Amino acid sequence: MQAYPCKTKNAKETLKCFQKFLGPYIKAKLIYSDNSKEIASAVDEMCVSHDTCTPYTPATNGVAEKAVRRVKEGTSASLVQSG
């Protein structure tokens, strides 16, 4: 799993992070998300197919939710340890 920190939570910043993740030569075929507005806008701009899970039901995507929680906990631990 890879994470890219964003200064703000908007479509423009999300698009930059997607492009950084994919690289200059790869085009995504499908993006699956939680239907957030910034991701939907970025995906539309990229002209990529977009599927979404049921809103406000993290239980429908348990694997991804657990991975996100692990990243958040690791980031918090790193910040605490760094002083």
C-alpha positions as CSV (number, residue, x, y, z in Angstrom):
1,M,0.0,0.0,0.0
2,Q,1.2,3.5,-0.8
3,A,0.1,6.8,0.5
4,Y,0.6,10.3,-0.8
5,P,0.1,13.2,1.7
6,C,-2.1,16.0,0.4
7,K,-2.0,19.6,1.7
8,T,-5.7,20.0,1.1
9,K,-8.6,17.7,0.4
10,N,-9.8,18.9,-3.1
11,A,-10.1,17.5,-6.6
12,K,-7.0,19.3,-7.9
13,E,-4.7,17.9,-5.2
14,T,-6.3,14.4,-5.5
15,L,-5.7,14.4,-9.2
16,K,-2.0,15.3,-8.6
17,C,-1.7,12.4,-6.2
18,F,-3.4,10.0,-8.6
19,Q,-0.9,11.1,-11.3
20,K,2.0,10.7,-9.0
21,F,0.8,7.2,-8.0
22,L,0.2,6.0,-11.6
23,G,3.3,7.6,-13.2
24,P,3.6,9.2,-16.6
25,Y,2.9,6.1,-18.7
26,I,0.2,4.2,-16.9
27,K,-3.6,5.0,-17.3
28,A,-5.9,3.4,-14.8
29,K,-8.8,1.4,-16.2
30,L,-11.0,1.5,-13.1
31,I,-11.0,3.3,-9.8
32,Y,-13.1,2.0,-6.9
33,S,-13.8,4.6,-4.1
34,D,-16.1,5.6,-1.4
35,N,-17.8,8.2,-3.7
36,S,-16.1,11.2,-2.2
37,K,-16.6,14.4,-4.3
38,E,-12.9,15.1,-4.7
39,I,-12.1,11.6,-6.0
40,A,-15.2,11.6,-8.3
41,S,-14.0,15.0,-9.8
42,A,-10.4,13.8,-10.3
43,V,-11.6,10.5,-11.9
44,D,-13.9,12.4,-14.3
45,E,-11.0,14.6,-15.3
46,M,-8.8,11.6,-15.9
47,C,-11.6,10.0,-18.1
48,V,-11.4,6.7,-16.1
49,S,-14.3,4.3,-15.1
50,H,-15.4,4.8,-11.5
51,D,-17.2,2.4,-9.2
52,T,-18.3,3.3,-5.7
53,C,-19.2,1.5,-2.6
54,T,-22.3,2.2,-0.5
55,P,-22.0,5.6,1.2
56,Y,-21.3,5.6,4.9
57,T,-21.0,1.8,5.2
58,P,-17.3,1.0,5.8
59,A,-18.2,-2.6,6.5
60,T,-18.8,-3.1,2.8
61,N,-15.1,-2.5,2.1
62,G,-13.4,-4.1,5.2
63,V,-10.0,-4.8,3.6
64,A,-9.5,-1.2,2.4
65,E,-10.8,0.2,5.7
66,K,-8.3,-1.9,7.7
67,A,-5.5,-0.9,5.4
68,V,-6.3,2.8,5.8
69,R,-6.5,2.4,9.6
70,R,-3.1,0.7,9.6
71,V,-1.6,3.6,7.6
72,K,-3.2,6.2,9.9
73,E,-1.9,4.4,13.0
74,G,1.6,4.1,11.5
75,T,1.7,7.7,10.6
76,S,0.6,8.8,14.1
77,A,3.2,6.5,15.7
78,S,5.9,8.0,13.5
79,L,4.9,11.6,14.4
80,V,4.9,10.8,18.1
81,Q,8.3,9.1,17.9
82,S,9.8,12.0,15.9
83,G,9.1,14.4,18.8
